[in-house]
């Protein structure tokens, strides 16, 4: 039996994409100016990989799991709905930035903006999942948990 999606949203990482594209132009320009081929070619190639990994954040909820993945999907996480004990819409400090890293509120997974959903797990651990529709995501998790 197929597990039907109850929620699906892709948030484009505008800040990350623009930043990486600008950094690519700077690296290529500096590399060309000082005639350093590894910087001219290698820098932009490394940044292209970074862009593929983090250009968007896709969040999906089905009957049993909350799943999210970055970019092309090499970086992904799956959380059983049964392990989630609380969800709430929150606003991240600008100091937390974007990407994947630890904050005072647990791990943050974010590609753009300051809005997020804070998820408390049965283990007591917290994580924040960045989104441009925090209330809708929080509600979707709660509805999926109710069955």
Biotite code that builds the C-alpha atoms (Angstrom):
import biotite.structure as struc

atoms = struc.array([
    struc.Atom([0.000, 0.000, 0.000], chain_id="A", res_id=1, res_name="UNK", atom_name="CA", element="C"),
    struc.Atom([1.359, 3.411, -0.961], chain_id="A", res_id=2, res_name="UNK", atom_name="CA", element="C"),
    struc.Atom([1.866, 6.034, 1.729], chain_id="A", res_id=3, res_name="UNK", atom_name="CA", element="C"),
    struc.Atom([-0.056, 9.072, 0.410], chain_id="A", res_id=4, res_name="UNK", atom_name="CA", element="C"),
    struc.Atom([1.521, 12.491, 0.929], chain_id="A", res_id=5, res_name="UNK", atom_name="CA", element="C"),
    struc.Atom([-0.407, 14.782, 3.245], chain_id="A", res_id=6, res_name="UNK", atom_name="CA", element="C"),
    struc.Atom([1.918, 17.753, 2.816], chain_id="A", res_id=7, res_name="UNK", atom_name="CA", element="C"),
    struc.Atom([4.523, 18.707, 0.225], chain_id="A", res_id=8, res_name="UNK", atom_name="CA", element="C"),
    struc.Atom([6.331, 22.022, -0.013], chain_id="A", res_id=9, res_name="UNK", atom_name="CA", element="C"),
    struc.Atom([9.536, 23.192, -1.687], chain_id="A", res_id=10, res_name="UNK", atom_name="CA", element="C"),
    struc.Atom([11.167, 26.363, -0.422], chain_id="A", res_id=11, res_name="UNK", atom_name="CA", element="C"),
    struc.Atom([13.686, 27.873, -2.815], chain_id="A", res_id=12, res_name="UNK", atom_name="CA", element="C"),
    struc.Atom([16.863, 29.043, -1.068], chain_id="A", res_id=13, res_name="UNK", atom_name="CA", element="C"),
    struc.Atom([17.060, 32.527, -2.546], chain_id="A", res_id=14, res_name="UNK", atom_name="CA", element="C"),
    struc.Atom([19.706, 33.786, -0.108], chain_id="A", res_id=15, res_name="UNK", atom_name="CA", element="C"),
    struc.Atom([21.896, 30.717, -0.535], chain_id="A", res_id=16, res_name="UNK", atom_name="CA", element="C"),
    struc.Atom([21.572, 30.686, -4.330], chain_id="A", res_id=17, res_name="UNK", atom_name="CA", element="C"),
    struc.Atom([22.352, 34.392, -4.727], chain_id="A", res_id=18, res_name="UNK", atom_name="CA", element="C"),
    struc.Atom([25.264, 34.187, -2.269], chain_id="A", res_id=19, res_name="UNK", atom_name="CA", element="C"),
    struc.Atom([26.791, 31.159, -3.969], chain_id="A", res_id=20, res_name="UNK", atom_name="CA", element="C"),
    struc.Atom([26.382, 32.661, -7.445], chain_id="A", res_id=21, res_name="UNK", atom_name="CA", element="C"),
    struc.Atom([28.045, 35.908, -6.334], chain_id="A", res_id=22, res_name="UNK", atom_name="CA", element="C"),
    struc.Atom([30.865, 33.975, -4.648], chain_id="A", res_id=23, res_name="UNK", atom_name="CA", element="C"),
    struc.Atom([31.323, 31.969, -7.857], chain_id="A", res_id=24, res_name="UNK", atom_name="CA", element="C"),
    struc.Atom([31.704, 35.161, -9.893], chain_id="A", res_id=25, res_name="UNK", atom_name="CA", element="C"),
    struc.Atom([34.188, 36.600, -7.390], chain_id="A", res_id=26, res_name="UNK", atom_name="CA", element="C"),
    struc.Atom([36.270, 33.407, -7.291], chain_id="A", res_id=27, res_name="UNK", atom_name="CA", element="C"),
    struc.Atom([36.343, 33.095, -11.060], chain_id="A", res_id=28, res_name="UNK", atom_name="CA", element="C"),
    struc.Atom([37.233, 36.786, -11.405], chain_id="A", res_id=29, res_name="UNK", atom_name="CA", element="C"),
    struc.Atom([39.998, 36.694, -8.799], chain_id="A", res_id=30, res_name="UNK", atom_name="CA", element="C"),
    struc.Atom([41.356, 33.455, -10.247], chain_id="A", res_id=31, res_name="UNK", atom_name="CA", element="C"),
    struc.Atom([41.425, 34.936, -13.749], chain_id="A", res_id=32, res_name="UNK", atom_name="CA", element="C"),
    struc.Atom([43.008, 38.188, -12.512], chain_id="A", res_id=33, res_name="UNK", atom_name="CA", element="C"),
    struc.Atom([45.884, 36.413, -10.776], chain_id="A", res_id=34, res_name="UNK", atom_name="CA", element="C"),
    struc.Atom([46.000, 33.669, -13.417], chain_id="A", res_id=35, res_name="UNK", atom_name="CA", element="C"),
    struc.Atom([45.429, 30.858, -10.965], chain_id="A", res_id=36, res_name="UNK", atom_name="CA", element="C"),
    struc.Atom([43.547, 28.130, -12.853], chain_id="A", res_id=37, res_name="UNK", atom_name="CA", element="C"),
    struc.Atom([42.672, 26.009, -9.765], chain_id="A", res_id=38, res_name="UNK", atom_name="CA", element="C"),
    struc.Atom([40.865, 29.003, -8.265], chain_id="A", res_id=39, res_name="UNK", atom_name="CA", element="C"),
    struc.Atom([39.268, 29.997, -11.566], chain_id="A", res_id=40, res_name="UNK", atom_name="CA", element="C"),
    struc.Atom([37.905, 26.495, -12.219], chain_id="A", res_id=41, res_name="UNK", atom_name="CA", element="C"),
    struc.Atom([38.025, 24.634, -8.905], chain_id="A", res_id=42, res_name="UNK", atom_name="CA", element="C"),
    struc.Atom([36.366, 27.340, -6.825], chain_id="A", res_id=43, res_name="UNK", atom_name="CA", element="C"),
    struc.Atom([33.303, 27.635, -9.059], chain_id="A", res_id=44, res_name="UNK", atom_name="CA", element="C"),
    struc.Atom([33.053, 23.825, -9.353], chain_id="A", res_id=45, res_name="UNK", atom_name="CA", element="C"),
    struc.Atom([33.086, 23.451, -5.550], chain_id="A", res_id=46, res_name="UNK", atom_name="CA", element="C"),
    struc.Atom([30.451, 26.154, -5.254], chain_id="A", res_id=47, res_name="UNK", atom_name="CA", element="C"),
    struc.Atom([28.337, 24.435, -7.934], chain_id="A", res_id=48, res_name="UNK", atom_name="CA", element="C"),
    struc.Atom([28.320, 21.316, -5.749], chain_id="A", res_id=49, res_name="UNK", atom_name="CA", element="C"),
    struc.Atom([27.309, 23.451, -2.752], chain_id="A", res_id=50, res_name="UNK", atom_name="CA", element="C"),
    struc.Atom([24.540, 24.997, -4.829], chain_id="A", res_id=51, res_name="UNK", atom_name="CA", element="C"),
    struc.Atom([23.230, 21.571, -5.886], chain_id="A", res_id=52, res_name="UNK", atom_name="CA", element="C"),
    struc.Atom([23.172, 20.468, -2.254], chain_id="A", res_id=53, res_name="UNK", atom_name="CA", element="C"),
    struc.Atom([21.398, 23.534, -0.812], chain_id="A", res_id=54, res_name="UNK", atom_name="CA", element="C"),
    struc.Atom([19.363, 25.328, -3.501], chain_id="A", res_id=55, res_name="UNK", atom_name="CA", element="C"),
    struc.Atom([16.035, 24.311, -1.909], chain_id="A", res_id=56, res_name="UNK", atom_name="CA", element="C"),
    struc.Atom([14.448, 22.565, 1.059], chain_id="A", res_id=57, res_name="UNK", atom_name="CA", element="C"),
    struc.Atom([11.684, 20.058, 0.349], chain_id="A", res_id=58, res_name="UNK", atom_name="CA", element="C"),
    struc.Atom([9.403, 19.031, 3.220], chain_id="A", res_id=59, res_name="UNK", atom_name="CA", element="C"),
    struc.Atom([6.944, 16.139, 2.988], chain_id="A", res_id=60, res_name="UNK", atom_name="CA", element="C"),
    struc.Atom([4.568, 14.524, 5.443], chain_id="A", res_id=61, res_name="UNK", atom_name="CA", element="C"),
    struc.Atom([2.827, 11.216, 4.909], chain_id="A", res_id=62, res_name="UNK", atom_name="CA", element="C"),
    struc.Atom([0.837, 9.036, 7.302], chain_id="A", res_id=63, res_name="UNK", atom_name="CA", element="C"),
    struc.Atom([3.921, 7.962, 9.273], chain_id="A", res_id=64, res_name="UNK", atom_name="CA", element="C"),
    struc.Atom([6.839, 10.366, 8.754], chain_id="A", res_id=65, res_name="UNK", atom_name="CA", element="C"),
    struc.Atom([8.003, 13.936, 8.404], chain_id="A", res_id=66, res_name="UNK", atom_name="CA", element="C"),
    struc.Atom([10.727, 13.949, 5.759], chain_id="A", res_id=67, res_name="UNK", atom_name="CA", element="C"),
    struc.Atom([12.881, 16.751, 4.477], chain_id="A", res_id=68, res_name="UNK", atom_name="CA", element="C"),
    struc.Atom([15.737, 17.028, 2.038], chain_id="A", res_id=69, res_name="UNK", atom_name="CA", element="C"),
    struc.Atom([18.026, 19.687, 0.711], chain_id="A", res_id=70, res_name="UNK", atom_name="CA", element="C"),
    struc.Atom([18.685, 20.361, -2.965], chain_id="A", res_id=71, res_name="UNK", atom_name="CA", element="C"),
    struc.Atom([19.155, 17.221, -5.034], chain_id="A", res_id=72, res_name="UNK", atom_name="CA", element="C"),
    struc.Atom([18.376, 15.043, -1.997], chain_id="A", res_id=73, res_name="UNK", atom_name="CA", element="C"),
    struc.Atom([21.779, 13.796, -0.852], chain_id="A", res_id=74, res_name="UNK", atom_name="CA", element="C"),
    struc.Atom([21.183, 15.478, 2.509], chain_id="A", res_id=75, res_name="UNK", atom_name="CA", element="C"),
    struc.Atom([17.932, 14.211, 3.980], chain_id="A", res_id=76, res_name="UNK", atom_name="CA", element="C"),
    struc.Atom([16.252, 13.340, 7.255], chain_id="A", res_id=77, res_name="UNK", atom_name="CA", element="C"),
    struc.Atom([13.192, 11.341, 8.222], chain_id="A", res_id=78, res_name="UNK", atom_name="CA", element="C"),
    struc.Atom([11.382, 11.627, 11.551], chain_id="A", res_id=79, res_name="UNK", atom_name="CA", element="C"),
    struc.Atom([8.576, 9.260, 12.562], chain_id="A", res_id=80, res_name="UNK", atom_name="CA", element="C"),
    struc.Atom([5.476, 11.285, 13.465], chain_id="A", res_id=81, res_name="UNK", atom_name="CA", element="C"),
    struc.Atom([5.117, 9.144, 16.585], chain_id="A", res_id=82, res_name="UNK", atom_name="CA", element="C"),
    struc.Atom([8.387, 10.654, 17.926], chain_id="A", res_id=83, res_name="UNK", atom_name="CA", element="C"),
    struc.Atom([7.117, 14.238, 17.645], chain_id="A", res_id=84, res_name="UNK", atom_name="CA", element="C"),
    struc.Atom([5.577, 15.510, 20.882], chain_id="A", res_id=85, res_name="UNK", atom_name="CA", element="C"),
    struc.Atom([5.258, 19.234, 20.120], chain_id="A", res_id=86, res_name="UNK", atom_name="CA", element="C"),
    struc.Atom([5.425, 21.629, 17.176], chain_id="A", res_id=87, res_name="UNK", atom_name="CA", element="C"),
    struc.Atom([5.273, 25.401, 17.171], chain_id="A", res_id=88, res_name="UNK", atom_name="CA", element="C"),
    struc.Atom([5.908, 28.238, 14.754], chain_id="A", res_id=89, res_name="UNK", atom_name="CA", element="C"),
    struc.Atom([8.974, 30.281, 15.686], chain_id="A", res_id=90, res_name="UNK", atom_name="CA", element="C"),
    struc.Atom([11.125, 33.069, 14.326], chain_id="A", res_id=91, res_name="UNK", atom_name="CA", element="C"),
    struc.Atom([14.880, 32.482, 14.211], chain_id="A", res_id=92, res_name="UNK", atom_name="CA", element="C"),
    struc.Atom([17.400, 35.143, 15.117], chain_id="A", res_id=93, res_name="UNK", atom_name="CA", element="C"),
    struc.Atom([19.307, 36.485, 12.126], chain_id="A", res_id=94, res_name="UNK", atom_name="CA", element="C"),
    struc.Atom([22.417, 35.211, 13.920], chain_id="A", res_id=95, res_name="UNK", atom_name="CA", element="C"),
    struc.Atom([21.385, 31.614, 13.164], chain_id="A", res_id=96, res_name="UNK", atom_name="CA", element="C"),
    struc.Atom([21.785, 32.131, 9.405], chain_id="A", res_id=97, res_name="UNK", atom_name="CA", element="C"),
    struc.Atom([21.088, 29.392, 6.887], chain_id="A", res_id=98, res_name="UNK", atom_name="CA", element="C"),
    struc.Atom([22.210, 25.842, 6.254], chain_id="A", res_id=99, res_name="UNK", atom_name="CA", element="C"),
    struc.Atom([22.511, 23.044, 8.780], chain_id="A", res_id=100, res_name="UNK", atom_name="CA", element="C"),
    struc.Atom([23.995, 23.766, 12.180], chain_id="A", res_id=101, res_name="UNK", atom_name="CA", element="C"),
    struc.Atom([23.404, 23.679, 15.908], chain_id="A", res_id=102, res_name="UNK", atom_name="CA", element="C"),
    struc.Atom([21.716, 26.602, 17.667], chain_id="A", res_id=103, res_name="UNK", atom_name="CA", element="C"),
    struc.Atom([20.642, 27.178, 21.275], chain_id="A", res_id=104, res_name="UNK", atom_name="CA", element="C"),
    struc.Atom([17.311, 25.611, 20.188], chain_id="A", res_id=105, res_name="UNK", atom_name="CA", element="C"),
    struc.Atom([18.776, 22.440, 18.681], chain_id="A", res_id=106, res_name="UNK", atom_name="CA", element="C"),
    struc.Atom([19.679, 21.682, 15.076], chain_id="A", res_id=107, res_name="UNK", atom_name="CA", element="C"),
    struc.Atom([18.528, 24.154, 12.440], chain_id="A", res_id=108, res_name="UNK", atom_name="CA", element="C"),
    struc.Atom([17.755, 23.118, 8.855], chain_id="A", res_id=109, res_name="UNK", atom_name="CA", element="C"),
    struc.Atom([17.102, 26.226, 6.775], chain_id="A", res_id=110, res_name="UNK", atom_name="CA", element="C"),
    struc.Atom([17.621, 27.614, 3.246], chain_id="A", res_id=111, res_name="UNK", atom_name="CA", element="C"),
    struc.Atom([16.036, 31.056, 3.444], chain_id="A", res_id=112, res_name="UNK", atom_name="CA", element="C"),
    struc.Atom([14.217, 33.461, 5.748], chain_id="A", res_id=113, res_name="UNK", atom_name="CA", element="C"),
    struc.Atom([13.798, 33.582, 9.503], chain_id="A", res_id=114, res_name="UNK", atom_name="CA", element="C"),
    struc.Atom([10.585, 31.582, 9.986], chain_id="A", res_id=115, res_name="UNK", atom_name="CA", element="C"),
    struc.Atom([10.686, 27.980, 11.187], chain_id="A", res_id=116, res_name="UNK", atom_name="CA", element="C"),
    struc.Atom([8.814, 25.249, 12.989], chain_id="A", res_id=117, res_name="UNK", atom_name="CA", element="C"),
    struc.Atom([10.378, 24.060, 16.210], chain_id="A", res_id=118, res_name="UNK", atom_name="CA", element="C"),
    struc.Atom([9.888, 20.341, 16.728], chain_id="A", res_id=119, res_name="UNK", atom_name="CA", element="C"),
    struc.Atom([10.262, 18.662, 20.094], chain_id="A", res_id=120, res_name="UNK", atom_name="CA", element="C"),
    struc.Atom([10.934, 14.928, 20.001], chain_id="A", res_id=121, res_name="UNK", atom_name="CA", element="C"),
    struc.Atom([10.031, 12.318, 22.609], chain_id="A", res_id=122, res_name="UNK", atom_name="CA", element="C"),
    struc.Atom([13.743, 12.129, 23.475], chain_id="A", res_id=123, res_name="UNK", atom_name="CA", element="C"),
    struc.Atom([13.592, 15.774, 24.583], chain_id="A", res_id=124, res_name="UNK", atom_name="CA", element="C"),
    struc.Atom([15.704, 16.937, 21.652], chain_id="A", res_id=125, res_name="UNK", atom_name="CA", element="C"),
    struc.Atom([14.638, 19.927, 19.588], chain_id="A", res_id=126, res_name="UNK", atom_name="CA", element="C"),
    struc.Atom([15.159, 20.896, 15.977], chain_id="A", res_id=127, res_name="UNK", atom_name="CA", element="C"),
    struc.Atom([14.048, 23.780, 13.819], chain_id="A", res_id=128, res_name="UNK", atom_name="CA", element="C"),
    struc.Atom([12.913, 23.329, 10.268], chain_id="A", res_id=129, res_name="UNK", atom_name="CA", element="C"),
    struc.Atom([12.999, 26.539, 8.246], chain_id="A", res_id=130, res_name="UNK", atom_name="CA", element="C"),
    struc.Atom([9.957, 27.282, 6.125], chain_id="A", res_id=131, res_name="UNK", atom_name="CA", element="C"),
    struc.Atom([8.163, 30.163, 4.465], chain_id="A", res_id=132, res_name="UNK", atom_name="CA", element="C"),
    struc.Atom([4.842, 28.757, 5.707], chain_id="A", res_id=133, res_name="UNK", atom_name="CA", element="C"),
    struc.Atom([5.399, 27.904, 9.402], chain_id="A", res_id=134, res_name="UNK", atom_name="CA", element="C"),
    struc.Atom([1.758, 27.828, 10.530], chain_id="A", res_id=135, res_name="UNK", atom_name="CA", element="C"),
    struc.Atom([0.732, 25.599, 7.645], chain_id="A", res_id=136, res_name="UNK", atom_name="CA", element="C"),
    struc.Atom([3.618, 23.173, 8.276], chain_id="A", res_id=137, res_name="UNK", atom_name="CA", element="C"),
    struc.Atom([2.954, 23.034, 12.031], chain_id="A", res_id=138, res_name="UNK", atom_name="CA", element="C"),
    struc.Atom([-0.724, 22.365, 11.374], chain_id="A", res_id=139, res_name="UNK", atom_name="CA", element="C"),
    struc.Atom([0.074, 19.692, 8.763], chain_id="A", res_id=140, res_name="UNK", atom_name="CA", element="C"),
    struc.Atom([2.253, 17.830, 11.282], chain_id="A", res_id=141, res_name="UNK", atom_name="CA", element="C"),
    struc.Atom([-0.488, 17.986, 13.918], chain_id="A", res_id=142, res_name="UNK", atom_name="CA", element="C"),
    struc.Atom([-3.187, 16.814, 11.474], chain_id="A", res_id=143, res_name="UNK", atom_name="CA", element="C"),
    struc.Atom([-0.991, 13.932, 10.243], chain_id="A", res_id=144, res_name="UNK", atom_name="CA", element="C"),
    struc.Atom([-0.369, 12.846, 13.839], chain_id="A", res_id=145, res_name="UNK", atom_name="CA", element="C"),
    struc.Atom([-4.112, 12.798, 14.511], chain_id="A", res_id=146, res_name="UNK", atom_name="CA", element="C"),
    struc.Atom([-4.533, 10.428, 11.588], chain_id="A", res_id=147, res_name="UNK", atom_name="CA", element="C"),
])
